[in-house]
């Protein structure tokens, strides 16, 4: 058998593929996510106070970077 990767563009395409799978013409294989995390899973990891502190550090670093004289 041959394995190909397909991008599903709309619900109708997915419905057609599911019908083909039901008729045993194809087998759908869900692709596993890469090693990186989905950003939505990180929501709430930092407390609001810690998030503000980190944002301040990032802003400070950006200012320092912009003021460098190389």
C-alpha atoms as an extended CHARMM CRD file, in Angstrom:
* protein
*
        70  EXT
         1         1  UNK       CA              0.0000000000        0.0000000000        0.0000000000  PROA      1               0.0000000000
         2         2  UNK       CA              0.9900000000        3.6120000000       -0.5090000000  PROA      2               0.0000000000
         3         3  UNK       CA              0.7330000000        6.3050000000        2.1570000000  PROA      3               0.0000000000
         4         4  UNK       CA              0.0720000000        9.8900000000        1.1150000000  PROA      4               0.0000000000
         5         5  UNK       CA             -0.5010000000       13.0180000000        3.1600000000  PROA      5               0.0000000000
         6         6  UNK       CA             -3.6220000000       15.0670000000        2.4020000000  PROA      6               0.0000000000
         7         7  UNK       CA             -4.6400000000       18.5150000000        3.6230000000  PROA      7               0.0000000000
         8         8  UNK       CA             -8.3580000000       18.6120000000        4.4520000000  PROA      8               0.0000000000
         9         9  UNK       CA             -9.7570000000       21.9110000000        3.1880000000  PROA      9               0.0000000000
        10        10  UNK       CA            -13.3760000000       21.6610000000        4.3100000000  PROA      10              0.0000000000
        11        11  UNK       CA            -15.9170000000       19.4760000000        6.0960000000  PROA      11              0.0000000000
        12        12  UNK       CA            -17.2390000000       18.0160000000        2.8440000000  PROA      12              0.0000000000
        13        13  UNK       CA            -13.8140000000       16.6510000000        1.9520000000  PROA      13              0.0000000000
        14        14  UNK       CA            -13.5280000000       15.0420000000        5.3760000000  PROA      14              0.0000000000
        15        15  UNK       CA            -16.9990000000       13.5190000000        5.0130000000  PROA      15              0.0000000000
        16        16  UNK       CA            -16.0300000000       12.0180000000        1.6500000000  PROA      16              0.0000000000
        17        17  UNK       CA            -12.8540000000       10.5460000000        3.1050000000  PROA      17              0.0000000000
        18        18  UNK       CA            -14.7650000000        9.0870000000        6.0540000000  PROA      18              0.0000000000
        19        19  UNK       CA            -17.2500000000        7.5060000000        3.6340000000  PROA      19              0.0000000000
        20        20  UNK       CA            -14.3710000000        5.9820000000        1.6910000000  PROA      20              0.0000000000
        21        21  UNK       CA            -12.9260000000        4.6270000000        4.9290000000  PROA      21              0.0000000000
        22        22  UNK       CA            -16.2950000000        3.1310000000        5.8490000000  PROA      22              0.0000000000
        23        23  UNK       CA            -16.3940000000        1.4160000000        2.4380000000  PROA      23              0.0000000000
        24        24  UNK       CA            -12.9300000000       -0.0160000000        3.2420000000  PROA      24              0.0000000000
        25        25  UNK       CA            -11.3880000000        1.8170000000        0.2960000000  PROA      25              0.0000000000
        26        26  UNK       CA             -8.9190000000        3.7640000000        2.4430000000  PROA      26              0.0000000000
        27        27  UNK       CA             -7.7090000000        3.9160000000        6.0180000000  PROA      27              0.0000000000
        28        28  UNK       CA             -7.4580000000        7.2950000000        7.7350000000  PROA      28              0.0000000000
        29        29  UNK       CA             -4.4210000000        7.7640000000        9.9610000000  PROA      29              0.0000000000
        30        30  UNK       CA             -4.3960000000       10.7250000000       12.3150000000  PROA      30              0.0000000000
        31        31  UNK       CA             -1.0680000000       12.5110000000       12.2900000000  PROA      31              0.0000000000
        32        32  UNK       CA              0.4810000000       12.8870000000       15.7050000000  PROA      32              0.0000000000
        33        33  UNK       CA              1.4670000000       16.3550000000       16.8240000000  PROA      33              0.0000000000
        34        34  UNK       CA              5.1320000000       17.2230000000       16.7850000000  PROA      34              0.0000000000
        35        35  UNK       CA              7.2290000000       17.3580000000       19.9250000000  PROA      35              0.0000000000
        36        36  UNK       CA              6.2990000000       21.0110000000       20.5020000000  PROA      36              0.0000000000
        37        37  UNK       CA              3.3420000000       21.8770000000       22.7120000000  PROA      37              0.0000000000
        38        38  UNK       CA              0.2260000000       23.6040000000       21.5170000000  PROA      38              0.0000000000
        39        39  UNK       CA              0.3810000000       27.1250000000       22.9450000000  PROA      39              0.0000000000
        40        40  UNK       CA             -3.1870000000       26.8760000000       24.2460000000  PROA      40              0.0000000000
        41        41  UNK       CA             -1.9880000000       24.1620000000       26.6380000000  PROA      41              0.0000000000
        42        42  UNK       CA              0.3240000000       26.6860000000       28.2930000000  PROA      42              0.0000000000
        43        43  UNK       CA             -2.4970000000       29.0050000000       29.3670000000  PROA      43              0.0000000000
        44        44  UNK       CA             -2.3740000000       29.6210000000       33.0970000000  PROA      44              0.0000000000
        45        45  UNK       CA              1.1330000000       28.2360000000       33.6140000000  PROA      45              0.0000000000
        46        46  UNK       CA              2.3390000000       31.5520000000       35.0400000000  PROA      46              0.0000000000
        47        47  UNK       CA              0.5180000000       33.5640000000       37.6610000000  PROA      47              0.0000000000
        48        48  UNK       CA             -0.5710000000       37.0480000000       36.5160000000  PROA      48              0.0000000000
        49        49  UNK       CA              2.1240000000       38.5930000000       38.7150000000  PROA      49              0.0000000000
        50        50  UNK       CA              4.8730000000       36.3960000000       37.2620000000  PROA      50              0.0000000000
        51        51  UNK       CA              3.6200000000       37.0670000000       33.7270000000  PROA      51              0.0000000000
        52        52  UNK       CA              3.8330000000       40.8390000000       34.3110000000  PROA      52              0.0000000000
        53        53  UNK       CA              7.3280000000       40.4370000000       35.7470000000  PROA      53              0.0000000000
        54        54  UNK       CA              8.4640000000       38.4150000000       32.7230000000  PROA      54              0.0000000000
        55        55  UNK       CA              6.8910000000       40.9220000000       30.3230000000  PROA      55              0.0000000000
        56        56  UNK       CA              8.7980000000       43.6980000000       32.0900000000  PROA      56              0.0000000000
        57        57  UNK       CA             12.0650000000       41.7840000000       31.7100000000  PROA      57              0.0000000000
        58        58  UNK       CA             11.3880000000       41.2520000000       28.0150000000  PROA      58              0.0000000000
        59        59  UNK       CA             10.6720000000       44.9630000000       27.5220000000  PROA      59              0.0000000000
        60        60  UNK       CA             13.8740000000       45.8600000000       29.3840000000  PROA      60              0.0000000000
        61        61  UNK       CA             15.8950000000       43.4600000000       27.2100000000  PROA      61              0.0000000000
        62        62  UNK       CA             14.3830000000       44.9400000000       24.0470000000  PROA      62              0.0000000000
        63        63  UNK       CA             15.2450000000       48.4650000000       25.1810000000  PROA      63              0.0000000000
        64        64  UNK       CA             18.8190000000       47.4160000000       25.9560000000  PROA      64              0.0000000000
        65        65  UNK       CA             19.0870000000       45.7390000000       22.5660000000  PROA      65              0.0000000000
        66        66  UNK       CA             17.8180000000       48.8420000000       20.7550000000  PROA      66              0.0000000000
        67        67  UNK       CA             20.2480000000       51.1000000000       22.6390000000  PROA      67              0.0000000000
        68        68  UNK       CA             23.3590000000       49.0650000000       21.8460000000  PROA      68              0.0000000000
        69        69  UNK       CA             26.1090000000       50.7820000000       19.8500000000  PROA      69              0.0000000000
        70        70  UNK       CA             27.8790000000       48.2990000000       17.6400000000  PROA      70              0.0000000000
